Amino acid sequence: MRYTCCPKKTGFYHSVIEATEKPLIEKTLETTFGNQIKAANLLGINRNTLRSKIRKLGIEVNRWKN
């Protein structure tokens, strides 16, 4: 089953997630020099979940790779 994004949610919880998720993932990728396996471990999520979020949020991973 393929992950599909839900329609944009409303409410305080979802607005906080939207405001913090992308910067958190970007900082973690910066810390791990773009290593998605290490980033996923630091975040406590599965690598495939991280990859899905990277695509959904439009994050360019290559900018942290040496």
Secondary structure, DSSP 8 states (H G I E B T S, - for coil): ------S---SHHHHHHHHHHHHHHHHHHHHTTT-HHHHHHHHTS-HHHHHHHHHHHT--GGGG--
